[in-house]
Amino acid sequence: MMEHIGFYLKDIFFHSKRGQLIFRHGAVQKYLFFHNGNLVSAKTNQPQELLGEVLYKLGKIKDDVYSGIDQYIEPKKKLGEVLVKNSLISANELREGLSYQMREILLNTFPDFEGEFKFQKREDLADQEFEVKINIPLLIEDGIRRMKYNSAIKNFFETMRPFPKSKSFFYRLTEEEKEILAAVKGDISAASVLQGSRFHPEVFWKSLYLFFCLDLIDIPEEDKKLDSYKSTKRSSIGDTEKNIADALALSENLSNLDYYQILDVGTSADQAEIKRNYFRLARKFHPDLYDRDLPHEIKGVIEAVFDQISKAYQTLSDEKKRKTYDERKEKPPLEDKRNWAKVAEVKVRQGKTLYDKEQYPEAVSLLEEAVKLQGNKGRYFLLLALTQYKIPSLHRKSEENFLRSIQFEPWNAEGHVGLGLLYKREGLFIKAKKQFEKALGIDPDHRVAQREMNGLQGKKKKTLKDFLSFEPFGKKK
């Protein structure tokens, strides 16, 4: 088992455990509390995840309260309760802040594959009432999709033969994830499934991990012993055992290597060097050199490694094929671009759903990922800007993304209208009016732009003194 939050969340949810999960990595400490399949509380020592920081980020407390937050900390009382008691936030705003804080504390743990976990049962949680409850499968889904790919996932799954299991959370999958799940049959290793497909490797391995944590797939018991076998072979001193260990090590990084790296030659290598290195690798990794009683999984890895070595040699030893390969290598595969585009579109749809539900911070996270994947879509930047507009502390970023949406879609009046509303909210009436004028120049019948222009007709222009004393988008922290 990987030492990762996803494995622990799966175990806690599907075994209905109650208790606390302690996470430590260096100076980082987190305590996550669970009850009947839900996250019900969380504690952290990370400054950016503390409740005061979260409430300020969400725009629930003002600058003066945030800057003097220490004065509201009372012995044996929670900060949120004190803020509600002093009418600085409402009970609903506290619940929203706690929900966001708990999610962030847990989700920020997903990128970490080197920390230590310890679960402790807490029967005393059974009789307690919790105002905020967050479903674990939703956290698993968001956490895995949000985190960056880590090779530890591939290392764990590649030689195992995953097979379909439950269909309980099938409805949570994207169309691409459903295609990947459909390719999992249980008769071949995960690496072989990927090799025979056109899926993007990083998307494939992350999806496989998502399926496993949602109990959509499982792994045969005999495959789970593979990691210990790998460790044994790596420490063996015999030539055959060493070659097996080298094959396993090479297989773990194979998808990241080009044909030159696989053959261990430079891009300017001549045919003699390419041939010499191929035969050196063949004497080491040819499947016929190994005993027939090798475990099926290990033999499959060796065959996959040698197959890639052979493909590399066949391509680079032929001048025409080598030239074509070199030209293609300079450009990202078209299918990769299409896969990333699909992922971005899914994230935008999910972000729009969260926007409609007024879950703005969660929507921002998804939409920021979408624009990273597809950085030339004006409507993506527009939706991100509109969402950031709902969070006062993100108004500066909102302005930047409205401008980007206008850059990519100058014919779309909505970007100018959104930017105008932002400027109006910040008291920049002249700049707001210019944006509404531009919007009406594109769409003379735009109702919002017409309404706002009429409303700004009587607004007083700001003097130079006003602008010198005014700080747009709030004070910097």
N, C-alpha and C positions, 0 to 999 in steps of 0.2 A: 504494500500500500504506500502511495505517496504521502509524505507528511504535508498535507494541504487541506485548507479549510473545506473544500468541496467534499472530500471523503467523510469528514466529520459531520457535516450538515446532512449528508445522505443517511448516515448511521443514526443520527439523532431523530430525524424525521420518520424514517421507516420503522424505527423501533420505539417511537413515541417516548423518547427519554425526557426526563426532567433533570435540570441541573445547570451547571455553569461550565463553559468551555474557556479555558485560560490560554491565551496566546502570548508568547514572548519571542522577541527577536532583537537582540542587543538591548538597547534602552527602551524599546517599545513594549508596552504591556496593555493587554486588552482583556476584559472579562465580558463574556457574552452569556446571557441567561435565557434558558429555553423552557417552555411549558406546553405540552400537548401539540407538538409540531409547529410551534410559533416562537419567534424571537420576541421576548417580552421586555427586555432591558439590556443595556450595554454600558460599560464604563471604559474609559480610555485615559491614558496619560499624554496623548498627543494634543498639543495646544490647538491645532486647527480643527479638531473634532469636538472640542468642548462646547457645551450648550450655548454659552454666551456668544462664541464665534459663529455658531450655526444660526442663532436667532438674528444676529446682525447681518449675516450673509443673505438671509431670506427677507430682510427688510422689516422684521417684526419689532425691533427695538431701534430707537433713534441714536444719533451720534453721541449725545451727552450721556445717555444711559450706558452705551457700550464703553465709552472712555472711562466711566467710573463704575464699571461692573463689580469691582472688588467690594464696594460698600454694601452690596446686596447679598453678600455671602454671609450666612448666619450659621452658628454651630448647630449641628444635628438637624438642619433644615436644607431641603433641596433648593437650588437656585431658582428653578422654575416656579416653585410654590411661592417663593418670596416675591418674584416679579408679578405673579398674578395677584397676590395679596396687596401689593402696592399699586395695582391697576395699571401697570406698565405694559402688560400684555393680557389678552383674554385667555380663558381656559382652552378655547378652540385653537388659538395660536400656539399655545404651549404644546398641545397634542401634535399639531403639525410639525413643530420644531423638534420634538422628541422623536417622532417617526422618521424625519429626515436624518437626525443625528444617529439613530440606531442603524439605519441603512448604511450611512457613510462609514461608521466605525467598522461594520462587518464587511462591506464591499471593498473597502480599502485594504483588506487583508488578502483578497484574492490574488493580487500579483506576486505575493510572497510565497516562494517554494522552499525557503530555507529556515523558516521559523519553527518553534516548538509548540506543540499543543498538548493539553491535558484536560480530560473531561472528568468532572466530579459530580456525582449524583447529589441532588438537593431535594429531598422529599418535602422540605418545608415550603417549597414553592407551590405545592398542590393546593393549599388553602388560601393562597393570596389572590387578590383581584388586580388585574392589569388593565390600565386604560388603553394602552397601545399594544397591538399584537400584529406582527408581520409574518406572513406565511413563508416557510422555509423554501419550498420549490420556487417561488417567485424570486427569492434572494439568490438561489443557485443559478437560475436562468439569467438574471441581470448580472451577477458577478462574473460568470464565465464569458458571457458575451462582451462585457466591458473590459475585462483584463486583456493584456497583451499576450500573444502566444509565448509559451515557454517550452523548450525542448524536453523538459522533464515529462510532459504529457506523452510525447511521441515515444520516449524511451520506455515508458511504462507499458504502452499499449501495442507497439508495433509488431511484436512476435506472438501476441495473444490472438485467439480466435473468438472475437465477440459474437454473441448470438442474440437475436431478438427476444425480448422478454415481455414486459408489461406494455399496455397501450394507454395507461392512465393519463399520461401527460403529453400524449401525441399532439393534441390540439395546440400546445404551446409552441410548436416548431414552425420555423419558416418553411417556405416551399423548397429552398435549397437543402435545408436540414432534413426534410422528409425524403428527398432524393438520396442523400447520404445514408440515412437509416435503411432505406429500401435495398441498398447495396450490401448491407451487412447480413450475411446468411448463416454464419457460424461454421462454415466448412473450410475457410482459409484464414490466414492471419490478416490483421488489420493492414499491415504494410502491403500485402498482396492486393487487398481491396483497393487501396489508394493507387497502386501501380497500374491496375487495370481500369482506372477511371480518369476523368478529366477534372476532378475536383482540385481546388487550390489546397496545397498541403496544410497550411496553417489553419484554414477554415475546417478542413477534414478532421484534424487532430483535436481541435477545440470542440467541434461538434460531437465527436466520439466521447469526449470527456463529459459533455453535457448529457448525452444519452445515458451514460453510466451513472451519473449522479442523480438523474431523474428515474432510475430503475427501468429505463426503456430497453437496455441491453444488460447482459451479464457476461461473465468470463468463466470457462470451465475450470474446475478446481486444479486440474493437472497443469493448466497454463499459469496459474498463480504461483507455481513453484519455480517458474523460469528465472526470476530474478536471483534466487539463491544459487541456481545452477550457473548463471553468468558469473557470479562472484567467485564461485569455486574454480571455474575455468580460468578466470583472469589471474588467479593466484598460483596456478599450476606451472611447473617449470619445464615440462616436456615440450618438444617442438610442436607436436600436433595440438596439444592443449593451448599453447601460446598462439598458434594460428587461428584456432577457434575464437579465442579471446579477441584477437585482432579483427577477425571478421565481424564479431558482435559490435566491437567499437566502431568499425567503419560503417556498419549498417545504421548506427544511431545518427550518423551525420551525413548519410548518403544523399538525402534529398537537398542538402545545402551545397553540394559539390557539383561543379561542372565537369565535362569530360576530361579536360586537361588535369584538373585536380584529382580526379579518380585514378588516372594513370600516373599521377605524380610527375608530370612534365610541364615545362613552360609553354606559353602560347606560341613561341617561336621554334619549338622543338622540331627537328627533322624526322624523316620517316624511320631512320635507323634507331633513334632514341625512343620513339614511340613503340616500335616493335620490341626493342630490348626490355622496356619496362612492362609491356604487356605479358611477355613470357615469364618475367620474374614474378608477377602477380599470379599468373596461371599456375606456376609451381607451388604457390602458397595457398590459393583459394579454390582450385578446381574441385568440384564436389566429389569426383571419383577418387580423390586422395583420402577421403575420410571413411571411417568404418560405417557399415550399414546399420549398426545398432545405435547410432546416434539418435537422441530424441528427435521426434518429428519437427518440433519447433526450431531446434538448432539447425537441423539440416535445411529447413526452409529458408532460414536467414542466409546461410552460406550460398545456397543456390541463387537467391535474390542478389547477393553481392556480386557473385561471378557473372550473373546475367548483365548487370550494369557495367562491369569491367569489359565484357565482350562487346556491348553496344558502343561503349566509348572507343574501343579499338577499331571496330568496323567503320565507325564514322571518321575518326581522325586519320586512319590509314588510307582513306580514299580522298584524293585531293578535291574532287567535286563536292562530295558530301561534307568535307571539312570546311570548304568555303561557304557552303549554304548554312552550316551550323554556326560558323563565326558571325555571319550576317544576322541570323535569327537571334543569336545570343545577345546582340546589342539592343534588342527591343523586347519589352515584356510581352509574353504570349497574349494573344487576343482573348483567349478564354479566361486568363487571370483578370484582365480588365473587366470582362463581363461579370465575373463572379463578384468582384469588389463592387461593381455598380449595383448588383442585386442586393448585396448586404447593406449598402448605403440606403437603397430605396426602402428596405424593410425597416431600418432604423428610423427613417423619416416618418413612415406610417405609424410606427410605435410612438414616436415623439409627438405626432399630431394627436394621437389618442390621449396621451397624458396631458397635452395642452388643453384639450377639450374638457378633461376632468379637473383642470386647474391644478395639476401636479407639476408646476413649472420647474422646480429644481431638477426633478427626475427627467423631464422632457429636455432640458438643456444638455444634460449628460449625453443622451442619445443623439441629439442633433449635432453636438460638437464632434462626435465620432463620425457621423454621416458626412460632414463637410471635410473631414480629414481624408475620407475615402474618395469622395467626389468633390474636388475643390473648384469646380467650374459650373456648378448648378445654382443659378440665381435664386430659384424658389427655395432651395435648401437654406441659403443664407437669410432669405426673407423670413422663413418660419423661425429660424434660430433667433434672429433679431427681435421678432415679435414676442417670443418667449422670454428673452432677456429683458425686454421692456417691462415685463410684469414684475421683475425683481429689481428694486431700486439700486442695490449695490452693483448691478451689472449694466447700468445704463451706458457707461462708457463703451463697453464691448458691444452693446446693442447698436450704438451709433456706427461703430466700425462695420458691423455686419449689414446694416441697412445700406451703407455706402457700397459694400461689395455686391449686394443684390442688385443695386442700380447699375453697377459696372457691368455685370453679366447680362442683365435684362433691362436696358435703358428704355425699352418700350413699355415696361410694366409700371403703371401709375401707383400700384400698391406700395412699392418701395419708398417713393417720395411721400406718400400719405403717412406711412408709418414713421418715417424720419421727422416729418412735420409735427406729428403728435408728440414725439419724444422731445423735440425742441420746445414745444409749447409747454409741456409738463415742467421742463427745466427753466421756464421763464424767458427763453430766447425767442421772443415773438417775431422779430424781423426775419431770423433764419427760418422759423416755422412757416411764415407767410410765403417765403420764396419757394419752399418745398411744395406747398399746396398749389402755388401758381404753376409750378412745373407739372404737377399731377393733372391739373385742369388743362394744361397745354396738350397732354397726351389723351386725356379722356374728359372732355368738357362737361359731361353729364355725371361725373363721379360725385355721388351725394355727400360722402364724408368730406371730401375736399371743398365742396361748395359750402357746406355747413360751417366748416372751420374758418374759411375765408370770411364769411359773413360775421362770425364771432370775433375775428381779429381786427375788423375795421376800426373799432373804437379803442383798441389797446394803445396805451401810452408808450411811446418810444423810450427806451432806456437811455440815460445820459452816460457820458464817459465815466463819471463817478460811479454810476451803478455797475458798469461792467468791470471796473477795477476792483470793486468790493465783492463781486459775485463769483462764486466758484461753481462752474457747471459740473453736474454729475457728482456732487458731494465732495467733501474733503477727502484727500488721500490719506490712507492709513499706512 
